[in-house]
Amino acid sequence: MDQNETVGNSNTLAKRPTFITVLCIISFILSAFAFFNGFVSIIKANLANSAALAVNSLDSFESIIVIDSLSTPEQKNAQLFAKKILESTKSSFDSQKILYNAFSTFSYALLTLFGALLMWRLRKIGYWIYLFGIIISVVAPIVIYGSGNWIGIFASVVMGVIGLTMVILFTINKEHLK
């Protein structure tokens, strides 16, 4: 049997469109990368405790950024921005947050992998499972790190762009799913 043919519900052969095949392979690769990223996040969570000393040294650096009344408004804005970035970076070293992020990464990787596998077999439920996994990948970093954290926002934007692109491409071809 050709790799692009699957058995349908009525024991007839249904041809999988090449575009869905390519999208599924890309999804398999992205899901594998997410699993790898989840493992790396667990290692990072274990290392975050030892990095706490380095983060404490950031406190002394933060005291250097003093907003002074003699500064121009542009300098004050730049200093406030630098302070906000520094606070976001410090809060990202929390081992508990890194561990939660690893679990959310495993969750959405598993859901997108399972959804892509079902869409490989031309099952429409796979689309909805995949979509749910993408939603988790976008929402989880903001929930874990907070909406004011640059790392959470950046992760959500990147995952949103990639996820939205894949969902749009799968949506275009959803008519082939049963």
C-alpha positions as a Markdown table, in Angstrom:
| # | Residue | x | y | z |
|---|---|---|---|---|
| 1 | Met | 0.0 | 0.0 | 0.0 |
| 2 | Asp | 1.3 | 3.5 | -0.9 |
| 3 | Gln | 2.2 | 5.7 | 2.0 |
| 4 | Asn | -0.4 | 8.3 | 1.0 |
| 5 | Glu | -3.2 | 5.8 | 1.2 |
| 6 | Thr | -5.1 | 5.1 | 4.4 |
| 7 | Val | -8.1 | 2.8 | 5.2 |
| 8 | Gly | -11.3 | 4.8 | 5.7 |
| 9 | Asn | -14.3 | 3.9 | 7.9 |
| 10 | Ser | -16.0 | 1.9 | 5.1 |
| 11 | Asn | -12.9 | -0.2 | 4.3 |
| 12 | Thr | -12.3 | 1.8 | 1.1 |
| 13 | Leu | -9.0 | 3.4 | 0.3 |
| 14 | Ala | -8.9 | 7.2 | 0.7 |
| 15 | Lys | -6.1 | 9.2 | -0.7 |
| 16 | Arg | -4.4 | 11.6 | 1.7 |
| 17 | Pro | -3.6 | 14.9 | 0.0 |
| 18 | Thr | 0.1 | 15.6 | -0.3 |
| 19 | Phe | -0.3 | 18.9 | 1.4 |
| 20 | Ile | -1.8 | 17.3 | 4.5 |
| 21 | Thr | 1.0 | 14.8 | 4.4 |
| 22 | Val | 3.6 | 17.6 | 4.4 |
| 23 | Leu | 1.8 | 19.5 | 7.2 |
| 24 | Cys | 1.6 | 16.4 | 9.3 |
| 25 | Ile | 5.3 | 15.7 | 8.9 |
| 26 | Ile | 6.1 | 19.3 | 9.8 |
| 27 | Ser | 3.8 | 18.9 | 12.9 |
| 28 | Phe | 5.6 | 15.7 | 13.9 |
| 29 | Ile | 9.0 | 17.6 | 13.7 |
| 30 | Leu | 7.6 | 20.6 | 15.7 |
| 31 | Ser | 6.1 | 18.3 | 18.3 |
| 32 | Ala | 9.4 | 16.4 | 18.7 |
| 33 | Phe | 11.2 | 19.7 | 19.1 |
| 34 | Ala | 8.6 | 20.7 | 21.8 |
| 35 | Phe | 9.3 | 17.4 | 23.6 |
| 36 | Phe | 13.0 | 18.1 | 23.5 |
| 37 | Asn | 12.4 | 21.6 | 24.8 |
| 38 | Gly | 10.3 | 20.1 | 27.7 |
| 39 | Phe | 13.2 | 17.9 | 28.7 |
| 40 | Val | 15.6 | 20.9 | 28.5 |
| 41 | Ser | 13.2 | 22.9 | 30.7 |
| 42 | Ile | 13.2 | 20.2 | 33.4 |
| 43 | Ile | 17.0 | 20.4 | 33.4 |
| 44 | Lys | 16.8 | 24.2 | 33.5 |
| 45 | Ala | 14.5 | 23.9 | 36.5 |
| 46 | Asn | 17.1 | 21.9 | 38.4 |
| 47 | Leu | 19.8 | 24.3 | 37.5 |
| 48 | Ala | 17.6 | 27.3 | 38.4 |
| 49 | Asn | 18.2 | 26.8 | 42.1 |
| 50 | Ser | 22.0 | 27.0 | 41.6 |
| 51 | Ala | 21.4 | 30.1 | 39.4 |
| 52 | Ala | 19.6 | 31.8 | 42.3 |
| 53 | Leu | 22.9 | 33.2 | 43.5 |
| 54 | Ala | 23.5 | 34.8 | 40.2 |
| 55 | Val | 20.0 | 36.3 | 40.3 |
| 56 | Asn | 20.7 | 37.7 | 43.7 |
| 57 | Ser | 23.7 | 39.5 | 42.2 |
| 58 | Leu | 21.1 | 41.2 | 39.8 |
| 59 | Asp | 19.7 | 42.9 | 42.8 |
| 60 | Ser | 22.9 | 44.8 | 43.3 |
| 61 | Phe | 22.8 | 45.7 | 39.6 |
| 62 | Glu | 19.2 | 46.8 | 39.9 |
| 63 | Ser | 20.3 | 49.4 | 42.5 |
| 64 | Ile | 22.5 | 50.9 | 39.9 |
| 65 | Ile | 19.5 | 51.8 | 37.8 |
| 66 | Val | 18.3 | 54.7 | 39.8 |
| 67 | Ile | 15.7 | 57.0 | 38.4 |
| 68 | Asp | 16.9 | 60.4 | 39.2 |
| 69 | Ser | 14.9 | 63.6 | 39.2 |
| 70 | Leu | 17.5 | 65.4 | 37.1 |
| 71 | Ser | 17.1 | 62.9 | 34.2 |
| 72 | Thr | 15.3 | 63.9 | 31.0 |
| 73 | Pro | 11.9 | 62.2 | 30.3 |
| 74 | Glu | 13.6 | 60.0 | 27.7 |
| 75 | Gln | 16.3 | 58.9 | 30.1 |
| 76 | Lys | 13.6 | 58.1 | 32.7 |
| 77 | Asn | 11.7 | 56.0 | 30.2 |
| 78 | Ala | 14.8 | 54.1 | 29.2 |
| 79 | Gln | 15.6 | 53.5 | 32.9 |
| 80 | Leu | 12.1 | 52.3 | 33.7 |
| 81 | Phe | 12.3 | 50.0 | 30.6 |
| 82 | Ala | 15.6 | 48.6 | 31.7 |
| 83 | Lys | 14.2 | 48.0 | 35.3 |
| 84 | Lys | 11.2 | 46.2 | 33.9 |
| 85 | Ile | 13.3 | 44.0 | 31.7 |
| 86 | Leu | 15.5 | 43.2 | 34.7 |
| 87 | Glu | 12.5 | 42.3 | 36.8 |
| 88 | Ser | 11.1 | 40.0 | 34.1 |
| 89 | Thr | 14.5 | 38.3 | 33.8 |
| 90 | Lys | 14.7 | 37.7 | 37.5 |
| 91 | Ser | 11.2 | 36.2 | 37.8 |
| 92 | Ser | 12.1 | 33.8 | 34.9 |
| 93 | Phe | 14.7 | 32.1 | 37.1 |
| 94 | Asp | 12.0 | 30.7 | 39.4 |
| 95 | Ser | 12.4 | 26.9 | 39.2 |
| 96 | Gln | 8.7 | 26.3 | 39.9 |
| 97 | Lys | 7.7 | 28.4 | 36.9 |
| 98 | Ile | 10.3 | 26.6 | 34.7 |
| 99 | Leu | 8.9 | 23.3 | 35.8 |
| 100 | Tyr | 5.3 | 24.3 | 35.1 |
| 101 | Asn | 6.5 | 25.5 | 31.7 |
| 102 | Ala | 8.0 | 22.1 | 31.1 |
| 103 | Phe | 4.8 | 20.3 | 31.9 |
| 104 | Ser | 2.8 | 22.7 | 29.7 |
| 105 | Thr | 5.3 | 22.1 | 26.9 |
| 106 | Phe | 4.9 | 18.3 | 27.3 |
| 107 | Ser | 1.1 | 18.7 | 27.3 |
| 108 | Tyr | 0.8 | 20.7 | 24.1 |
| 109 | Ala | 3.5 | 18.6 | 22.4 |
| 110 | Leu | 1.5 | 15.5 | 23.2 |
| 111 | Leu | -1.7 | 17.0 | 22.0 |
| 112 | Thr | -0.3 | 18.4 | 18.8 |
| 113 | Leu | 1.5 | 15.1 | 18.1 |
| 114 | Phe | -1.7 | 13.1 | 18.7 |
| 115 | Gly | -3.8 | 15.5 | 16.6 |
| 116 | Ala | -1.3 | 15.4 | 13.7 |
| 117 | Leu | -1.3 | 11.6 | 13.9 |
| 118 | Leu | -5.1 | 11.5 | 13.7 |
| 119 | Met | -5.0 | 14.0 | 10.8 |
| 120 | Trp | -2.4 | 11.8 | 9.1 |
| 121 | Arg | -5.1 | 9.1 | 9.3 |
| 122 | Leu | -7.6 | 11.7 | 7.9 |
| 123 | Arg | -9.6 | 11.9 | 11.2 |
| 124 | Lys | -11.3 | 15.3 | 11.8 |
| 125 | Ile | -11.1 | 15.0 | 15.6 |
| 126 | Gly | -7.3 | 15.3 | 15.1 |
| 127 | Tyr | -7.8 | 18.9 | 13.9 |
| 128 | Trp | -9.7 | 19.8 | 17.1 |
| 129 | Ile | -7.1 | 18.1 | 19.4 |
| 130 | Tyr | -4.3 | 19.9 | 17.5 |
| 131 | Leu | -6.1 | 23.2 | 17.9 |
| 132 | Phe | -6.5 | 22.6 | 21.6 |
| 133 | Gly | -2.7 | 21.9 | 21.9 |
| 134 | Ile | -1.9 | 25.1 | 20.0 |
| 135 | Ile | -4.2 | 27.1 | 22.4 |
| 136 | Ile | -2.3 | 25.6 | 25.4 |
| 137 | Ser | 1.0 | 26.6 | 23.8 |
| 138 | Val | 0.0 | 30.2 | 23.5 |
| 139 | Val | -1.9 | 30.7 | 26.8 |
| 140 | Ala | 0.4 | 28.7 | 29.1 |
| 141 | Pro | 3.5 | 31.0 | 29.0 |
| 142 | Ile | 1.4 | 34.0 | 29.9 |
| 143 | Val | -0.4 | 32.2 | 32.7 |
| 144 | Ile | 2.9 | 30.8 | 34.1 |
| 145 | Tyr | 5.1 | 33.8 | 33.8 |
| 146 | Gly | 2.4 | 36.5 | 33.9 |
| 147 | Ser | 1.3 | 39.1 | 31.4 |
| 148 | Gly | 3.9 | 41.6 | 32.4 |
| 149 | Asn | 6.8 | 39.2 | 31.8 |
| 150 | Trp | 8.7 | 39.7 | 28.6 |
| 151 | Ile | 9.7 | 36.0 | 28.4 |
| 152 | Gly | 6.1 | 34.8 | 28.7 |
| 153 | Ile | 4.9 | 37.3 | 26.1 |
| 154 | Phe | 7.7 | 36.5 | 23.7 |
| 155 | Ala | 7.1 | 32.7 | 24.0 |
| 156 | Ser | 3.3 | 33.3 | 23.5 |
| 157 | Val | 3.9 | 35.4 | 20.4 |
| 158 | Val | 6.3 | 32.9 | 18.8 |
| 159 | Met | 4.1 | 29.9 | 19.6 |
| 160 | Gly | 1.1 | 31.9 | 18.4 |
| 161 | Val | 2.6 | 32.8 | 15.0 |
| 162 | Ile | 3.8 | 29.2 | 14.4 |
| 163 | Gly | 0.6 | 27.7 | 15.7 |
| 164 | Leu | -1.7 | 30.0 | 13.9 |
| 165 | Thr | 0.1 | 29.4 | 10.6 |
| 166 | Met | -0.2 | 25.6 | 11.0 |
| 167 | Val | -3.9 | 25.8 | 12.1 |
| 168 | Ile | -4.7 | 28.0 | 9.1 |
| 169 | Leu | -3.0 | 25.6 | 6.7 |
| 170 | Phe | -4.8 | 22.6 | 8.3 |
| 171 | Thr | -8.1 | 24.6 | 8.2 |
| 172 | Ile | -7.7 | 25.1 | 4.5 |
| 173 | Asn | -7.5 | 21.3 | 4.1 |
| 174 | Lys | -10.0 | 20.3 | 6.7 |
| 175 | Glu | -12.5 | 19.2 | 4.0 |
| 176 | His | -10.3 | 16.2 | 3.4 |
| 177 | Leu | -10.7 | 15.0 | 7.0 |
| 178 | Lys | -13.5 | 12.6 | 8.0 |
